[in-house]
Amino acid sequence: MKVDGGLFSDLARVPELAGTLEKRGYDGCWTGEINHDPFLPLLLAAEHTSRLELGTSIAVAFARNPMTVANLGWDLQTYSQGRFILGLGTQIKPHIEKRFSMPWSHPVRRMREFVLALHAIWSAWKDGTRLRFEGEFYTHKLMTPMFTPEPQPYPAPKVFIAAVGEAMTEMSGDVADGLLVHAFTTRRYLHEVTIPALERGMRRSGRERSGFQVACPVFTVTGNDDAELEGAAARVRKQIAFYGSTPAYRKVLELHGWGQVATELHRLSLQGEWDAMSAVIDDEILEAFAVVAPVEKLAAALASRCDGVIDRVMPSLPHTLPEATVTAVLQELRE
């Protein structure tokens, strides 16, 4: 199992943080597209590391087009010497249409075609294949020597797709190299919904699970004493409550018989009762979504949560943990 960390988008802090993640023994680092561009920090991270894998989790695919993303992926893969992972997500319709002013329709079919278009473009650049991609949403048929990037010795970047629902997950198993699981998930949801859908997609394309990676951030509640554990639990309850109030994630709660929790959280969110929402997340729900363990038992608890379903984990370790403690946890996770 690989253990990854998060990378801030504050460009001035990226070199130091990326170097620290590599020094502590992390396998990879991920950026997100929230209030900054997700690609720029990875250029700096590539410059200041030599081993760390570098990925976007996520870049919004539908805010762009396959050609622009292919260029970014090709250049980052070249500069990082083959360490780049392109993680893509759809976002939701209001953001695509009202924030990015881009078209939205049939997200699963569109994302599938986006990935296939990327590979067609990269193949044209790497192998000299004539670019003749014509799809339902994207068409790429023009590529001249002037617009073809310089050759590079590395394979095309791996493409990971973010998915919660079964249809997007199944499609990921068909065309992608990895799946980016949302943090708002449980081991039971992974076992009963996510992995079966993924395997259906793999069967369709004739691929094996061993050649595919499931990456998942995991809420972590830890500390050296009861006070630290309680403080961490309070913070994570807020995160779980926030995600649980979103109708798109209701299915995860319903699988556990907590549909009424989703209804209540959504009601409170509409009223702006953000503090009250945390009280809805009892210990049973907390432990379903988060790994809860004191520091000395954290690695074993994380390994148990991931065993058999997660290939890359990004635990939300507190920044207050000493460097030696973090290094020890990472080392134990790999044993």
C-alpha positions in Angstrom: 0.0 0.0 0.0 1.2 3.5 -0.8 0.7 6.4 1.6 0.2 9.9 0.2 0.0 13.4 1.5 -1.8 16.6 0.6 0.0 19.6 -1.0 -1.0 23.2 -0.4 -1.7 25.4 -3.4 0.2 28.3 -1.8 3.1 28.3 -4.3 5.5 29.9 -1.9 5.1 27.0 0.5 5.2 24.2 -2.0 8.9 23.5 -2.2 9.3 23.1 1.5 6.2 21.0 2.0 6.9 18.7 -0.9 10.5 18.2 0.3 9.1 17.4 3.8 6.7 14.9 2.5 9.4 13.1 0.6 11.8 13.2 3.6 9.1 11.7 5.8 8.6 8.8 3.5 5.4 9.6 1.7 4.9 7.9 -1.7 3.0 10.7 -3.3 1.3 14.0 -2.9 -1.9 15.4 -4.3 -3.3 18.9 -5.1 -6.9 19.9 -5.4 -8.7 22.4 -7.6 -10.4 24.5 -5.0 -9.4 28.1 -4.9 -6.1 27.7 -6.9 -4.9 26.0 -10.0 -4.1 22.3 -9.3 -1.2 22.0 -11.8 1.1 24.8 -11.0 2.1 23.5 -7.5 3.1 20.2 -9.0 5.7 21.8 -11.2 7.4 23.2 -8.1 7.0 19.9 -6.3 8.7 18.1 -9.2 11.6 20.5 -9.1 12.2 20.0 -5.4 11.7 16.3 -5.1 13.2 13.2 -6.8 11.0 10.3 -5.8 7.5 11.6 -4.8 4.6 10.8 -7.2 2.7 13.9 -8.1 -1.1 14.0 -8.8 -4.1 16.2 -9.1 -7.1 15.2 -6.9 -8.8 16.6 -8.7 -8.5 18.8 -11.7 -11.9 19.7 -13.1 -12.1 18.0 -16.5 -15.1 19.7 -17.9 -13.7 23.1 -17.2 -11.1 22.3 -19.8 -10.8 20.2 -23.0 -8.8 17.1 -23.8 -6.1 19.0 -25.8 -5.3 21.5 -23.1 -5.2 18.8 -20.4 -3.1 16.6 -22.7 -0.5 19.4 -23.0 -0.4 19.9 -19.2 -0.1 16.2 -18.6 2.7 15.7 -21.2 4.8 18.5 -19.8 4.4 17.6 -16.2 5.2 14.0 -17.0 8.3 15.0 -18.8 9.5 17.5 -16.2 8.8 15.1 -13.3 10.6 12.2 -15.1 7.5 10.1 -15.2 6.0 10.8 -11.8 2.8 12.6 -12.7 -0.7 11.2 -12.2 -3.6 13.0 -13.8 -6.6 12.9 -11.5 -9.8 14.1 -13.1 -13.3 14.9 -11.7 -16.5 16.1 -13.2 -17.6 18.7 -10.6 -21.3 19.3 -10.6 -23.6 20.9 -13.1 -24.0 24.4 -11.4 -20.2 24.9 -11.1 -19.5 23.8 -14.7 -22.2 26.0 -16.2 -22.2 29.0 -13.8 -18.7 29.1 -12.5 -16.7 27.9 -15.5 -19.2 28.8 -18.3 -18.7 25.4 -19.9 -21.2 22.8 -21.2 -22.6 20.0 -19.0 -24.3 16.9 -20.2 -24.1 13.1 -19.7 -21.2 13.2 -17.2 -20.3 9.6 -17.4 -20.2 9.4 -21.2 -18.5 12.7 -21.4 -15.7 11.7 -18.9 -15.2 8.4 -20.7 -14.7 10.2 -24.0 -12.4 12.7 -22.4 -10.1 10.0 -21.2 -10.1 8.2 -24.6 -9.4 11.5 -26.3 -6.4 12.1 -24.0 -4.9 8.7 -25.0 -5.5 9.4 -28.7 -3.6 12.7 -28.4 -0.8 11.2 -26.4 -0.5 8.3 -28.9 -0.2 10.8 -31.8 2.6 12.6 -30.0 4.4 9.5 -28.8 3.9 7.0 -31.6 3.2 9.3 -34.5 -0.3 7.9 -34.8 -2.5 10.0 -37.0 -4.9 12.0 -34.8 -8.4 11.1 -35.9 -10.5 11.3 -32.7 -14.2 11.9 -33.4 -16.6 11.5 -30.5 -20.0 12.7 -29.3 -18.5 15.6 -27.2 -15.0 16.1 -28.4 -13.3 16.1 -31.8 -9.5 16.2 -32.4 -8.4 15.8 -35.9 -5.7 18.4 -36.5 -2.1 18.0 -35.3 0.8 19.4 -37.2 4.6 19.2 -36.4 4.6 22.7 -35.1 2.1 21.8 -32.4 3.5 18.4 -31.5 5.6 18.4 -28.3 9.2 17.2 -28.2 9.6 13.4 -27.6 10.0 12.2 -24.1 11.0 8.7 -22.8 8.2 8.2 -20.3 4.9 6.5 -20.7 1.7 8.6 -20.9 0.5 9.8 -17.5 -1.7 7.5 -15.5 -5.3 8.8 -15.4 -7.3 8.5 -12.2 -11.0 9.4 -12.1 -12.9 10.6 -9.1 -16.2 8.8 -8.6 -18.9 8.2 -5.9 -21.8 6.8 -7.9 -21.8 3.3 -9.5 -22.0 4.4 -13.1 -18.9 6.6 -12.9 -17.0 4.0 -10.9 -17.8 1.3 -13.4 -16.6 3.5 -16.2 -13.4 4.2 -14.4 -12.7 0.5 -14.2 -13.2 0.4 -18.0 -10.9 3.2 -19.2 -8.9 4.6 -16.3 -5.7 3.6 -14.4 -7.1 4.4 -11.0 -10.0 5.5 -9.0 -10.1 8.5 -6.6 -12.6 7.7 -3.9 -14.2 10.5 -2.0 -13.3 10.9 1.6 -17.0 10.5 2.5 -17.1 6.8 2.2 -17.0 3.8 4.5 -15.4 0.4 4.3 -18.8 -1.2 3.9 -19.6 1.1 1.0 -16.3 0.3 -0.6 -16.9 -3.5 -0.3 -20.6 -3.5 -1.3 -20.8 -0.7 -3.9 -17.5 0.7 -5.1 -15.4 -2.4 -5.7 -18.2 -4.5 -7.4 -18.9 -1.6 -9.8 -15.2 -1.2 -10.5 -14.8 -4.9 -11.2 -17.8 -4.7 -13.7 -15.9 -2.1 -15.6 -12.7 -4.1 -15.6 -14.4 -7.2 -16.9 -15.8 -5.1 -19.8 -12.3 -4.1 -20.8 -10.6 -7.4 -19.9 -8.3 -5.9 -17.2 -7.1 -7.2 -13.9 -7.5 -5.6 -10.5 -3.8 -5.8 -9.9 -3.1 -3.3 -12.6 -5.5 -0.7 -11.2 -5.1 1.6 -8.1 -7.8 2.7 -5.7 -6.8 5.9 -3.9 -8.7 7.2 -0.9 -8.3 10.0 1.6 -9.3 8.8 5.1 -10.6 10.9 8.0 -8.3 10.3 11.0 -9.1 10.9 14.6 -6.0 10.5 16.7 -4.1 12.0 19.6 -1.8 11.2 22.5 -4.5 11.5 25.2 -8.3 11.8 25.6 -8.3 15.6 25.2 -6.5 15.4 21.9 -8.7 12.6 20.7 -11.9 14.6 21.6 -10.6 17.7 19.8 -9.8 15.7 16.7 -13.2 14.0 16.8 -15.0 17.3 17.0 -13.2 18.6 13.9 -13.9 15.4 11.9 -17.6 15.4 13.0 -17.9 18.8 11.3 -16.4 17.5 8.1 -18.6 14.4 8.0 -21.7 16.5 8.7 -20.8 18.9 5.9 -20.5 16.2 3.3 -23.5 14.3 4.7 -25.7 17.3 4.1 -25.1 17.1 0.4 -27.7 15.1 -1.5 -25.1 13.6 -3.9 -23.6 11.6 -1.0 -26.9 10.4 0.5 -26.5 6.9 -0.8 -23.5 6.3 1.4 -25.6 7.0 4.5 -28.6 5.1 3.2 -26.5 1.9 2.8 -26.1 2.0 6.6 -29.7 2.8 7.3 -28.9 6.4 8.1 -31.2 8.1 5.5 -32.9 10.1 8.3 -29.4 11.5 9.2 -28.9 12.8 5.6 -32.4 14.4 5.7 -31.7 16.1 9.0 -28.2 17.3 8.0 -29.6 18.8 4.8 -32.4 20.6 6.7 -29.9 22.1 9.1 -27.6 23.2 6.3 -30.4 25.1 4.6 -31.0 26.9 7.9 -27.3 27.7 8.3 -27.1 25.6 11.5 -23.5 24.4 10.9 -22.6 23.9 14.6 -25.8 21.9 15.3 -25.0 19.6 12.4 -22.0 18.1 14.2 -24.2 16.9 17.0 -26.0 14.6 14.5 -22.8 12.6 13.9 -22.8 10.1 16.8 -19.9 7.8 17.6 -21.2 5.0 15.4 -21.3 7.3 12.3 -17.9 8.8 13.2 -16.2 5.4 13.4 -17.8 4.3 10.1 -16.3 7.2 8.2 -13.1 7.8 10.2 -10.2 5.8 11.7 -10.4 6.5 15.4 -7.3 5.4 17.3 -4.6 6.8 19.7 -1.3 7.5 18.0 0.4 4.3 19.0 -2.5 2.2 17.4 -3.0 4.5 14.4 -1.0 2.6 11.8 -2.7 -0.8 12.6 -6.1 0.9 12.5 -5.4 2.5 9.1 -4.1 -0.8 7.7 -7.2 -2.6 8.8 -9.4 0.0 7.2 -7.5 -0.2 3.9 -6.8 -3.9 3.7 -8.1 -5.5 0.5 -9.8 -2.4 -0.9 -7.5 0.7 -0.8 -4.1 0.7 -2.6 -3.2 4.3 -1.9 -4.3 6.0 1.3 -4.1 9.7 2.2 -4.6 9.9 6.0 -5.5 13.2 7.5 -2.7 13.2 10.1 -2.7 16.2 12.4 0.0 18.8 11.7 0.9 18.8 15.4 2.3 15.2 15.3 6.1 15.2 15.6 8.0 14.3 12.5 9.4 11.2 14.1 5.9 10.0 14.9 4.7 10.5 11.4 7.7 8.7 10.0 7.1 5.8 12.4 3.4 5.6 11.4 4.3 5.5 7.7 6.9 2.9 8.2 4.6 0.7 10.2 1.9 1.0 7.5 4.2 -0.5 4.9 5.3 -3.5 7.0 
